[in-house]
Amino acid sequence: GIQVEQSPPDLILQEGANSTLRCNFSDSVNNLQWFHQNPWGQLINLFYIPSGTKQNGRLSATTVATERYSLLYISSSQTTDSGVYFCAVNAGNNRKLIWGLGTSLAVNP
Amino acid sequence: DGGITQSPKYLFRKEGQNVTLSCEQNLNHDAMYWYRQDPGQGLRLIYYSQIVNDFQKGDIAEGYSVSREKKESFPLTVTSAQKNPTAFYLCASSISPTSPQHFGDGTRLSIL
């Protein structure tokens, strides 16, 4: 089945810094989603982005479907950005989301 | 407000006991899902349901059971056959199986 790999596994930033998180997938996908899980466990859907670029405030995401990767950009990071960022994909006739293992982000004041 | 409600937030189980986790949504979504998350790990799919009165096993269904008698409700029972039930359980829903998934706040289950 399709494999989803995220990098880096861990990231530490100073407040105000920018960062790029990467998600590679091993086959063509129907959709791709980015999620943020805060330190209390709440999981928030950030982007639904099977291809192209989307922006929401300080966050943006780009998926290059032909090259099988997606990038999540965080600009001017804040302590509230801390948590784990997950990438998940849907492929072929599979109705299930396949999840990466996440990137754990810590933003220090 | 529309959303997904999971209860309880914390749950303790004795050895040999079945427990049921509640998941209710008022988003009018057809599809619902149960995931398990262990510390420092990603999400693993337990069961999912694409429509009322229908559900399918996910990747780790052994020791769990579900029902989908109403569109808005998808309870998960953790049976005594699940030997390592301590985990964080997340419920999600989506308009359709390939639409964005939205999550409840989760239930933390621990063994006494």
gemmi code that builds the backbone of each chain (N, CA, C; Angstrom):
import gemmi

chains = {
    "A": [
        ("GLY", (0.814, -1.207, 0.000), (0.000, 0.000, 0.000), (0.843, 1.250, 0.000)),
        ("ILE", (0.164, 2.362, -0.092), (0.865, 3.644, -0.158), (1.565, 3.940, 1.162)),
        ("GLN", (2.745, 4.528, 1.057), (3.527, 4.916, 2.229), (3.569, 6.433, 2.327)),
        ("VAL", (3.487, 6.938, 3.557), (3.539, 8.378, 3.802), (4.675, 8.649, 4.774)),
        ("GLU", (5.621, 9.482, 4.357), (6.772, 9.800, 5.202), (6.840, 11.297, 5.446)),
        ("GLN", (7.031, 11.668, 6.707), (7.123, 13.071, 7.062), (8.503, 13.401, 7.594)),
        ("SER", (8.945, 14.601, 7.285), (10.240, 15.051, 7.800), (10.203, 16.548, 8.075)),
        ("PRO", (11.018, 17.031, 9.044), (11.785, 16.200, 9.967), (10.863, 15.583, 11.017)),
        ("PRO", (11.308, 14.600, 11.767), (10.462, 14.040, 12.824), (10.282, 14.999, 13.991)),
        ("ASP", (11.305, 15.811, 14.262), (11.260, 16.770, 15.364), (11.864, 18.086, 14.907)),
        ("LEU", (11.329, 19.169, 15.463), (11.798, 20.498, 15.071), (11.620, 21.440, 16.254)),
        ("ILE", (12.667, 22.194, 16.557), (12.605, 23.198, 17.620), (12.904, 24.556, 17.006)),
        ("LEU", (12.036, 25.526, 17.262), (12.183, 26.868, 16.707), (12.119, 27.911, 17.803)),
        ("GLN", (12.736, 29.051, 17.526), (12.507, 30.225, 18.345), (11.305, 30.959, 17.764)),
        ("GLU", (10.564, 31.557, 18.645), (9.391, 32.326, 18.224), (9.798, 33.335, 17.154)),
        ("GLY", (9.008, 33.427, 16.098), (9.293, 34.358, 15.019), (9.972, 33.719, 13.826)),
        ("ALA", (10.518, 32.519, 14.004), (11.214, 31.848, 12.905), (10.208, 31.228, 11.927)),
        ("ASN", (10.706, 30.948, 10.728), (9.908, 30.274, 9.699), (10.340, 28.814, 9.600)),
        ("SER", (9.448, 27.955, 9.112), (9.810, 26.548, 8.960), (9.044, 25.915, 7.803)),
        ("THR", (9.608, 24.822, 7.316), (8.968, 24.040, 6.254), (8.926, 22.579, 6.656)),
        ("LEU", (7.740, 21.994, 6.636), (7.557, 20.583, 6.934), (7.230, 19.862, 5.629)),
        ("ARG", (7.743, 18.645, 5.516), (7.583, 17.923, 4.256), (6.832, 16.622, 4.449)),
        ("CYS", (6.045, 16.269, 3.429), (5.302, 15.004, 3.399), (5.536, 14.364, 2.037)),
        ("ASN", (6.159, 13.189, 2.012), (6.348, 12.428, 0.774), (5.394, 11.246, 0.759)),
        ("PHE", (4.861, 10.941, -0.401), (3.977, 9.785, -0.531), (4.398, 8.964, -1.741)),
        ("SER", (4.163, 7.660, -1.647), (4.793, 6.722, -2.584), (3.968, 6.439, -3.842)),
        ("ASP", (2.744, 6.975, -3.915), (1.906, 6.699, -5.080), (0.974, 7.888, -5.305)),
        ("SER", (0.254, 7.879, -6.411), (-0.698, 8.949, -6.700), (-1.787, 8.966, -5.633)),
        ("VAL", (-2.248, 10.162, -5.295), (-3.268, 10.298, -4.250), (-4.481, 11.041, -4.776)),
        ("ASN", (-5.632, 10.761, -4.155), (-6.857, 11.485, -4.492), (-6.980, 12.759, -3.678)),
        ("ASN", (-6.529, 12.684, -2.435), (-6.520, 13.896, -1.631), (-5.417, 13.826, -0.597)),
        ("LEU", (-5.093, 14.951, -0.031), (-4.063, 15.056, 0.995), (-4.514, 16.092, 2.007)),
        ("GLN", (-4.358, 15.756, 3.265), (-4.769, 16.679, 4.313), (-3.603, 16.895, 5.277)),
        ("TRP", (-3.504, 18.127, 5.780), (-2.579, 18.474, 6.856), (-3.397, 18.750, 8.116)),
        ("PHE", (-2.917, 18.196, 9.236), (-3.579, 18.377, 10.522), (-2.565, 18.885, 11.536)),
        ("HIS", (-3.076, 19.639, 12.530), (-2.269, 20.039, 13.676), (-2.896, 19.433, 14.937)),
        ("GLN", (-2.074, 18.727, 15.710), (-2.530, 18.219, 17.004), (-1.846, 19.029, 18.103)),
        ("ASN", (-2.636, 19.754, 18.895), (-2.045, 20.592, 19.936), (-1.624, 19.735, 21.132)),
        ("PRO", (-0.918, 20.324, 22.087), (-0.419, 19.539, 23.228), (-1.525, 18.895, 24.063)),
        ("TRP", (-2.760, 19.298, 23.924), (-3.872, 18.704, 24.651), (-4.556, 17.591, 23.849)),
        ("GLY", (-4.047, 17.320, 22.668), (-4.570, 16.218, 21.882), (-5.595, 16.589, 20.826)),
        ("GLN", (-6.030, 17.827, 20.816), (-7.035, 18.238, 19.833), (-6.424, 18.252, 18.438)),
        ("LEU", (-7.148, 17.660, 17.502), (-6.660, 17.526, 16.128), (-7.479, 18.436, 15.227)),
        ("ILE", (-6.793, 19.366, 14.568), (-7.470, 20.363, 13.741), (-7.061, 20.171, 12.279)),
        ("ASN", (-8.039, 20.175, 11.404), (-7.781, 20.083, 9.974), (-7.264, 21.430, 9.467)),
        ("LEU", (-6.035, 21.473, 8.945), (-5.453, 22.727, 8.466), (-5.747, 22.960, 6.990)),
        ("PHE", (-5.443, 21.958, 6.179), (-5.610, 22.087, 4.733), (-6.076, 20.769, 4.136)),
        ("TYR", (-6.924, 20.916, 3.132), (-7.325, 19.814, 2.255), (-6.757, 20.178, 0.891)),
        ("ILE", (-5.659, 19.513, 0.484), (-4.894, 20.053, -0.638), (-4.321, 18.936, -1.503)),
        ("PRO", (-5.135, 18.325, -2.367), (-4.630, 17.277, -3.253), (-3.634, 17.788, -4.297)),
        ("SER", (-3.705, 19.095, -4.595), (-2.734, 19.698, -5.515), (-2.795, 21.207, -5.344)),
        ("GLY", (-1.752, 21.896, -5.817), (-1.761, 23.337, -5.787), (-1.305, 23.926, -4.467)),
        ("THR", (-1.623, 25.192, -4.276), (-1.195, 25.948, -3.101), (-2.384, 26.604, -2.432)),
        ("LYS", (-2.386, 26.578, -1.108), (-3.407, 27.263, -0.327), (-2.737, 28.015, 0.803)),
        ("GLN", (-3.377, 29.102, 1.225), (-2.837, 29.879, 2.341), (-3.942, 30.175, 3.330)),
        ("ASN", (-3.564, 30.137, 4.623), (-4.494, 30.497, 5.676), (-3.688, 31.220, 6.756)),
        ("GLY", (-3.700, 32.550, 6.694), (-2.937, 33.324, 7.662), (-1.446, 33.085, 7.515)),
        ("ARG", (-0.799, 32.691, 8.629), (0.653, 32.450, 8.597), (1.025, 31.083, 8.032)),
        ("LEU", (0.028, 30.268, 7.780), (0.284, 28.930, 7.260), (-0.069, 28.860, 5.773)),
        ("SER", (0.743, 28.106, 5.055), (0.411, 27.810, 3.669), (0.879, 26.390, 3.360)),
        ("ALA", (0.288, 25.811, 2.321), (0.650, 24.460, 1.922), (0.693, 24.367, 0.412)),
        ("THR", (1.625, 23.560, -0.059), (1.756, 23.302, -1.485), (1.880, 21.813, -1.701)),
        ("THR", (1.084, 21.265, -2.614), (1.205, 19.862, -2.991), (1.575, 19.773, -4.468)),
        ("VAL", (2.674, 19.070, -4.744), (3.084, 18.799, -6.121), (2.788, 17.324, -6.371)),
        ("ALA", (1.588, 17.072, -6.885), (1.107, 15.691, -6.992), (1.991, 14.857, -7.927)),
        ("THR", (2.481, 15.487, -9.011), (3.280, 14.730, -9.986), (4.604, 14.269, -9.389)),
        ("GLU", (5.097, 15.003, -8.383), (6.358, 14.618, -7.744), (6.138, 13.983, -6.378)),
        ("ARG", (4.885, 13.814, -5.995), (4.503, 13.050, -4.804), (5.059, 13.627, -3.509)),
        ("TYR", (4.839, 14.933, -3.334), (5.182, 15.518, -2.051), (4.302, 16.728, -1.779)),
        ("SER", (4.242, 17.074, -0.503), (3.534, 18.267, -0.063), (4.388, 18.965, 0.981)),
        ("LEU", (4.303, 20.283, 1.008), (5.042, 21.099, 1.968), (4.082, 21.962, 2.761)),
        ("LEU", (4.341, 22.058, 4.045), (3.585, 22.956, 4.923), (4.546, 24.025, 5.420)),
        ("TYR", (4.204, 25.287, 5.148), (5.032, 26.412, 5.565), (4.404, 27.107, 6.770)),
        ("ILE", (5.225, 27.354, 7.775), (4.783, 28.120, 8.934), (5.673, 29.356, 9.006)),
        ("SER", (5.071, 30.522, 8.899), (5.862, 31.753, 8.972), (5.623, 32.442, 10.314)),
        ("SER", (6.644, 33.172, 10.745), (6.562, 33.925, 12.013), (5.955, 33.075, 13.122)),
        ("SER", (6.590, 31.949, 13.400), (6.012, 30.960, 14.311), (5.729, 31.552, 15.693)),
        ("GLN", (4.676, 31.023, 16.323), (4.272, 31.420, 17.659), (4.253, 30.188, 18.554)),
        ("THR", (4.293, 30.413, 19.861), (4.302, 29.271, 20.791), (3.059, 28.406, 20.622)),
        ("THR", (1.961, 29.019, 20.195), (0.725, 28.258, 20.001), (0.786, 27.342, 18.773)),
        ("ASP", (1.840, 27.470, 17.969), (2.021, 26.553, 16.841), (2.602, 25.217, 17.286)),
        ("SER", (3.043, 25.122, 18.518), (3.629, 23.881, 19.024), (2.628, 22.733, 18.935)),
        ("GLY", (3.171, 21.544, 18.777), (2.330, 20.360, 18.664), (2.873, 19.443, 17.587)),
        ("VAL", (2.023, 18.559, 17.119), (2.431, 17.605, 16.082), (1.631, 17.884, 14.815)),
        ("TYR", (2.344, 17.920, 13.697), (1.710, 18.151, 12.396), (1.692, 16.842, 11.628)),
        ("PHE", (0.503, 16.431, 11.230), (0.324, 15.183, 10.492), (-0.104, 15.456, 9.061)),
        ("CYS", (0.383, 14.605, 8.190), (-0.049, 14.561, 6.803), (-0.792, 13.233, 6.613)),
        ("ALA", (-1.909, 13.249, 5.874), (-2.670, 12.020, 5.625), (-3.188, 12.047, 4.199)),
        ("VAL", (-3.200, 10.885, 3.539), (-3.613, 10.829, 2.137), (-4.645, 9.734, 1.916)),
        ("ASN", (-5.369, 9.908, 0.833), (-6.351, 8.960, 0.306), (-5.845, 8.562, -1.076)),
        ("ALA", (-5.885, 7.275, -1.414), (-5.389, 6.879, -2.726), (-6.267, 5.817, -3.357)),
        ("GLY", (-6.428, 5.874, -4.668), (-7.161, 4.872, -5.423), (-8.578, 4.690, -4.912)),
        ("ASN", (-8.995, 3.435, -4.790), (-10.330, 3.127, -4.291), (-10.361, 3.011, -2.777)),
        ("ASN", (-9.226, 3.266, -2.147), (-9.145, 3.134, -0.690), (-9.878, 4.283, -0.020)),
        ("ARG", (-10.883, 3.961, 0.770), (-11.662, 5.002, 1.430), (-11.001, 5.470, 2.711)),
        ("LYS", (-9.905, 4.834, 3.108), (-9.278, 5.161, 4.373), (-8.159, 6.174, 4.163)),
        ("LEU", (-7.948, 7.007, 5.186), (-6.797, 7.897, 5.185), (-5.576, 7.109, 5.644)),
        ("ILE", (-4.465, 7.317, 4.953), (-3.183, 6.755, 5.370), (-2.383, 7.883, 5.993)),
        ("TRP", (-1.924, 7.683, 7.242), (-1.307, 8.751, 8.015), (0.206, 8.616, 8.066)),
        ("GLY", (0.884, 9.766, 8.036), (2.292, 9.805, 8.363), (2.468, 9.771, 9.876)),
        ("LEU", (3.713, 9.680, 10.323), (3.993, 9.613, 11.759), (4.098, 10.985, 12.407)),
        ("GLY", (4.063, 12.039, 11.598), (4.024, 13.391, 12.138), (5.374, 14.049, 12.313)),
        ("THR", (5.325, 15.373, 12.402), (6.488, 16.199, 12.777), (6.129, 16.886, 14.078)),
        ("SER", (6.953, 16.661, 15.108), (6.714, 17.278, 16.403), (7.434, 18.618, 16.449)),
        ("LEU", (6.672, 19.701, 16.607), (7.213, 21.057, 16.591), (7.116, 21.690, 17.978)),
        ("ALA", (8.218, 22.246, 18.427), (8.229, 23.004, 19.677), (8.715, 24.414, 19.350)),
        ("VAL", (7.891, 25.417, 19.673), (8.264, 26.804, 19.447), (8.532, 27.437, 20.808)),
        ("ASN", (9.761, 27.857, 21.013), (10.162, 28.440, 22.293), (10.043, 29.956, 22.281)),
        ("PRO", (9.610, 30.537, 23.420), (9.445, 32.002, 23.476), (10.797, 32.704, 23.497)),
    ],
    "B": [
        ("ASP", (-23.628, 25.007, 18.408), (-22.597, 24.989, 17.366), (-22.473, 23.584, 16.805)),
        ("GLY", (-22.154, 23.490, 15.499), (-21.952, 22.183, 14.902), (-20.610, 21.621, 15.289)),
        ("GLY", (-20.569, 20.285, 15.466), (-19.291, 19.698, 15.814), (-19.420, 18.244, 16.177)),
        ("ILE", (-18.327, 17.715, 16.697), (-18.247, 16.314, 17.101), (-17.980, 16.268, 18.598)),
        ("THR", (-18.791, 15.552, 19.312), (-18.663, 15.467, 20.769), (-18.298, 14.062, 21.173)),
        ("GLN", (-17.182, 13.942, 21.869), (-16.770, 12.654, 22.423), (-16.905, 12.690, 23.941)),
        ("SER", (-17.384, 11.601, 24.500), (-17.470, 11.518, 25.955), (-17.266, 10.085, 26.396)),
        ("PRO", (-16.717, 9.888, 27.605), (-16.180, 10.950, 28.451), (-14.805, 11.388, 27.970)),
        ("LYS", (-14.242, 12.395, 28.590), (-12.909, 12.855, 28.229), (-11.856, 11.897, 28.784)),
        ("TYR", (-12.102, 11.371, 29.992), (-11.215, 10.392, 30.621), (-12.046, 9.195, 31.049)),
        ("LEU", (-11.486, 7.998, 30.903), (-12.210, 6.779, 31.235), (-11.223, 5.761, 31.790)),
        ("PHE", (-11.648, 5.099, 32.853), (-10.808, 4.082, 33.472), (-11.524, 2.744, 33.388)),
        ("ARG", (-10.785, 1.714, 33.053), (-11.378, 0.390, 32.885), (-10.685, -0.614, 33.787)),
        ("LYS", (-11.488, -1.456, 34.389), (-10.932, -2.558, 35.161), (-10.648, -3.726, 34.222)),
        ("GLU", (-9.740, -4.582, 34.643), (-9.430, -5.773, 33.863), (-10.704, -6.582, 33.623)),
        ("GLY", (-10.904, -7.054, 32.389), (-12.048, -7.908, 32.085), (-13.352, -7.165, 31.844)),
        ("GLN", (-13.303, -5.858, 31.831), (-14.518, -5.056, 31.702), (-14.636, -4.495, 30.288)),
        ("ASN", (-15.863, -4.451, 29.778), (-16.117, -3.743, 28.527), (-16.452, -2.292, 28.838)),
        ("VAL", (-16.013, -1.375, 27.991), (-16.399, 0.023, 28.142), (-16.800, 0.565, 26.779)),
        ("THR", (-17.713, 1.558, 26.800), (-18.187, 2.149, 25.547), (-17.868, 3.628, 25.521)),
        ("LEU", (-17.248, 4.058, 24.412), (-16.913, 5.455, 24.192), (-17.961, 6.045, 23.255)),
        ("SER", (-18.419, 7.226, 23.608), (-19.475, 7.865, 22.835), (-18.895, 8.847, 21.817)),
        ("CYS", (-19.526, 8.891, 20.634), (-19.182, 9.875, 19.615), (-20.477, 10.324, 18.941)),
        ("GLU", (-20.752, 11.615, 19.037), (-21.957, 12.180, 18.429), (-21.562, 13.359, 17.549)),
        ("GLN", (-22.184, 13.452, 16.363), (-21.922, 14.601, 15.486), (-23.239, 15.182, 14.994)),
        ("ASN", (-23.256, 16.518, 14.891), (-24.444, 17.206, 14.367), (-24.116, 17.958, 13.087)),
        ("LEU", (-23.146, 17.419, 12.340), (-22.699, 18.023, 11.089), (-23.407, 17.444, 9.876)),
        ("ASN", (-24.279, 16.458, 10.125), (-24.986, 15.762, 9.039), (-24.019, 15.036, 8.100)),
        ("HIS", (-22.905, 14.552, 8.671), (-21.917, 13.818, 7.884), (-22.318, 12.352, 7.748)),
        ("ASP", (-22.072, 11.793, 6.574), (-22.387, 10.381, 6.355), (-21.316, 9.461, 6.946)),
        ("ALA", (-20.049, 9.852, 6.835), (-18.957, 8.965, 7.226), (-18.449, 9.295, 8.631)),
        ("MET", (-18.148, 8.245, 9.391), (-17.587, 8.418, 10.726), (-16.469, 7.397, 10.945)),
        ("TYR", (-15.540, 7.738, 11.841), (-14.319, 6.946, 12.000), (-13.909, 6.893, 13.469)),
        ("TRP", (-13.239, 5.804, 13.840), (-12.584, 5.712, 15.140), (-11.108, 5.408, 14.912)),
        ("TYR", (-10.271, 6.207, 15.617), (-8.836, 6.024, 15.563), (-8.295, 5.786, 16.967)),
        ("ARG", (-7.165, 5.110, 17.006), (-6.434, 4.930, 18.256), (-5.072, 5.597, 18.082)),
        ("GLN", (-4.633, 6.309, 19.135), (-3.315, 6.935, 19.111), (-2.574, 6.551, 20.379)),
        ("ASP", (-1.381, 5.987, 20.227), (-0.514, 5.663, 21.343), (0.539, 6.753, 21.479)),
        ("PRO", (1.110, 6.912, 22.671), (2.048, 8.022, 22.907), (3.156, 8.096, 21.868)),
        ("GLY", (3.332, 9.293, 21.292), (4.390, 9.503, 20.319), (4.162, 8.855, 18.972)),
        ("GLN", (2.945, 8.377, 18.746), (2.654, 7.677, 17.494), (1.616, 8.420, 16.664)),
        ("GLY", (1.464, 7.955, 15.423), (0.409, 8.477, 14.573), (-0.922, 7.828, 14.900)),
        ("LEU", (-1.895, 8.039, 14.012), (-3.234, 7.504, 14.215), (-3.402, 6.186, 13.471)),
        ("ARG", (-4.073, 5.252, 14.131), (-4.389, 3.972, 13.482), (-5.900, 3.784, 13.468)),
        ("LEU", (-6.422, 3.364, 12.328), (-7.862, 3.254, 12.129), (-8.400, 1.973, 12.741)),
        ("ILE", (-9.430, 2.100, 13.579), (-10.047, 0.938, 14.222), (-11.239, 0.452, 13.394)),
        ("TYR", (-12.218, 1.319, 13.203), (-13.412, 1.033, 12.413), (-13.826, 2.308, 11.693)),
        ("TYR", (-14.554, 2.142, 10.591), (-15.167, 3.281, 9.944), (-16.521, 2.897, 9.379)),
        ("SER", (-17.332, 3.925, 9.180), (-18.692, 3.719, 8.681), (-18.963, 4.766, 7.610)),
        ("GLN", (-19.369, 4.300, 6.438), (-19.636, 5.239, 5.349), (-21.090, 5.676, 5.326)),
        ("ILE", (-21.957, 4.895, 6.006), (-23.372, 5.207, 5.975), (-24.037, 4.475, 7.134)),
        ("VAL", (-25.223, 4.917, 7.493), (-25.956, 4.295, 8.603), (-26.133, 2.796, 8.348)),
        ("ASN", (-26.040, 2.023, 9.431), (-26.228, 0.572, 9.407), (-25.161, -0.167, 8.609)),
        ("ASP", (-24.033, 0.487, 8.395), (-22.922, -0.162, 7.691), (-21.607, 0.293, 8.309)),
        ("PHE", (-20.687, -0.645, 8.518), (-19.364, -0.269, 9.009), (-18.362, -1.330, 8.580)),
        ("GLN", (-17.094, -0.922, 8.524), (-16.018, -1.819, 8.098), (-14.872, -1.781, 9.093)),
        ("LYS", (-14.158, -2.883, 9.180), (-12.983, -2.939, 10.033), (-11.862, -2.096, 9.440)),
        ("GLY", (-11.125, -1.452, 10.336), (-9.919, -0.753, 9.933), (-8.719, -1.656, 10.098)),
        ("ASP", (-7.600, -1.059, 10.468), (-6.350, -1.810, 10.552), (-6.154, -2.550, 11.874)),
        ("ILE", (-6.868, -2.122, 12.926), (-6.648, -2.724, 14.249), (-7.978, -2.987, 14.946)),
        ("ALA", (-8.907, -3.660, 14.281), (-10.263, -3.843, 14.805), (-10.373, -4.888, 15.910)),
        ("GLU", (-9.410, -5.771, 16.053), (-9.525, -6.857, 17.033), (-9.659, -6.315, 18.449)),
        ("GLY", (-10.698, -6.806, 19.156), (-10.922, -6.368, 20.525), (-11.836, -5.155, 20.628)),
        ("TYR", (-12.347, -4.688, 19.502), (-13.250, -3.535, 19.464), (-14.525, -3.905, 18.729)),
        ("SER", (-15.614, -3.188, 19.031), (-16.847, -3.334, 18.259), (-17.521, -1.975, 18.148)),
        ("VAL", (-18.338, -1.811, 17.098), (-19.038, -0.549, 16.878), (-20.460, -0.833, 16.435)),
        ("SER", (-21.273, 0.225, 16.417), (-22.600, 0.172, 15.825), (-22.860, 1.512, 15.164)),
        ("ARG", (-23.756, 1.517, 14.181), (-24.115, 2.782, 13.518), (-25.609, 2.721, 13.230)),
        ("GLU", (-26.394, 2.836, 14.282), (-27.850, 2.777, 14.163), (-28.452, 4.117, 13.785)),
        ("LYS", (-27.748, 5.184, 14.094), (-28.202, 6.526, 13.745), (-27.075, 7.263, 13.038)),
        ("LYS", (-27.438, 8.182, 12.165), (-26.442, 8.913, 11.382), (-25.494, 9.691, 12.290)),
        ("GLU", (-26.021, 10.238, 13.386), (-25.225, 11.138, 14.208), (-24.404, 10.430, 15.273)),
        ("SER", (-24.536, 9.113, 15.411), (-23.906, 8.431, 16.526), (-23.092, 7.224, 16.066)),
        ("PHE", (-21.886, 7.071, 16.642), (-21.006, 5.964, 16.254), (-20.227, 5.516, 17.493)),
        ("PRO", (-20.865, 4.822, 18.426), (-20.187, 4.416, 19.653), (-19.188, 3.285, 19.427)),
        ("LEU", (-18.118, 3.328, 20.201), (-17.058, 2.312, 20.145), (-17.012, 1.567, 21.470)),
        ("THR", (-17.090, 0.240, 21.426), (-16.942, -0.571, 22.624), (-15.568, -1.229, 22.629)),
        ("VAL", (-14.851, -1.011, 23.713), (-13.562, -1.651, 23.910), (-13.832, -2.881, 24.768)),
        ("THR", (-13.672, -4.043, 24.191), (-14.035, -5.266, 24.901), (-12.874, -5.791, 25.735)),
        ("SER", (-13.156, -6.764, 26.562), (-12.123, -7.376, 27.400), (-11.101, -8.140, 26.552)),
        ("ALA", (-11.447, -8.399, 25.289), (-10.518, -9.097, 24.402), (-9.376, -8.182, 23.942)),
        ("GLN", (-9.538, -6.878, 24.131), (-8.473, -5.921, 23.778), (-7.512, -5.882, 24.954)),
        ("LYS", (-6.335, -6.502, 24.776), (-5.432, -6.714, 25.907), (-4.624, -5.485, 26.294)),
        ("ASN", (-4.531, -4.527, 25.404), (-3.757, -3.319, 25.703), (-4.564, -2.092, 25.307)),
        ("PRO", (-5.631, -1.793, 26.037), (-6.539, -0.735, 25.604), (-6.113, 0.675, 25.976)),
        ("THR", (-5.086, 0.824, 26.818), (-4.680, 2.161, 27.246), (-4.186, 2.960, 26.051)),
        ("ALA", (-4.892, 4.044, 25.741), (-4.564, 4.840, 24.556), (-5.478, 6.055, 24.537)),
        ("PHE", (-5.246, 6.901, 23.540), (-6.080, 8.067, 23.266), (-6.937, 7.713, 22.061)),
        ("TYR", (-8.270, 7.842, 22.209), (-9.177, 7.444, 21.138), (-9.826, 8.679, 20.527)),
        ("LEU", (-9.748, 8.771, 19.220), (-10.279, 9.916, 18.491), (-11.361, 9.473, 17.516)),
        ("CYS", (-12.451, 10.222, 17.515), (-13.550, 9.999, 16.592), (-13.534, 11.121, 15.555)),
        ("ALA", (-13.854, 10.795, 14.324), (-13.889, 11.795, 13.259), (-15.103, 11.565, 12.379)),
        ("SER", (-15.442, 12.593, 11.620), (-16.514, 12.440, 10.632), (-16.174, 13.253, 9.393)),
        ("SER", (-16.821, 12.893, 8.287), (-16.643, 13.636, 7.041), (-17.910, 13.496, 6.211)),
        ("ILE", (-18.099, 14.455, 5.302), (-19.299, 14.433, 4.461), (-19.343, 13.142, 3.646)),
        ("SER", (-18.167, 12.785, 3.101), (-18.046, 11.546, 2.343), (-16.673, 10.974, 2.658)),
        ("PRO", (-16.406, 9.717, 2.266), (-15.122, 9.095, 2.638), (-13.890, 9.826, 2.126)),
        ("THR", (-13.997, 10.618, 1.064), (-12.819, 11.316, 0.548), (-12.841, 12.803, 0.873)),
        ("SER", (-13.778, 13.239, 1.681), (-13.852, 14.641, 2.097), (-13.004, 14.864, 3.343)),
        ("PRO", (-12.688, 16.126, 3.661), (-11.882, 16.396, 4.862), (-12.526, 15.815, 6.118)),
        ("GLN", (-11.686, 15.245, 6.970), (-12.173, 14.681, 8.228), (-12.041, 15.713, 9.339)),
        ("HIS", (-13.047, 15.729, 10.218), (-13.079, 16.631, 11.358), (-13.164, 15.785, 12.615)),
        ("PHE", (-12.429, 16.201, 13.655), (-12.236, 15.359, 14.825), (-12.896, 15.905, 16.077)),
        ("GLY", (-13.280, 14.972, 16.958), (-13.664, 15.313, 18.309), (-12.422, 15.539, 19.156)),
        ("ASP", (-12.622, 15.857, 20.448), (-11.504, 16.174, 21.326), (-10.842, 14.937, 21.938)),
        ("GLY", (-11.423, 13.762, 21.707), (-10.776, 12.535, 22.152), (-11.187, 12.062, 23.523)),
        ("THR", (-10.955, 10.759, 23.769), (-11.160, 10.132, 25.070), (-9.878, 9.406, 25.444)),
        ("ARG", (-9.376, 9.666, 26.651), (-8.182, 8.959, 27.151), (-8.646, 7.800, 28.019)),
        ("LEU", (-8.298, 6.590, 27.600), (-8.696, 5.374, 28.310), (-7.484, 4.791, 29.021)),
        ("SER", (-7.678, 4.456, 30.290), (-6.598, 3.864, 31.082), (-7.103, 2.632, 31.804)),
        ("ILE", (-6.192, 1.709, 32.062), (-6.517, 0.491, 32.801), (-6.189, 0.681, 34.272)),
        ("LEU", (-7.141, 0.300, 35.139), (-6.894, 0.384, 36.579), (-6.147, -0.849, 37.052)),
    ],
}
model = gemmi.Model(1)
for chain_id, residues in chains.items():
    chain = gemmi.Chain(chain_id)
    for i, (resn, *xyz) in enumerate(residues, 1):
        res = gemmi.Residue()
        res.name, res.seqid = resn, gemmi.SeqId(i, " ")
        for name, pos in zip(("N", "CA", "C"), xyz):
            atom = gemmi.Atom()
            atom.name, atom.element = name, gemmi.Element(name[0])
            atom.pos, atom.b_iso = gemmi.Position(*pos), 0.0
            res.add_atom(atom)
        chain.add_residue(res)
    model.add_chain(chain)
structure = gemmi.Structure()
structure.add_model(model)
structure.setup_entities()
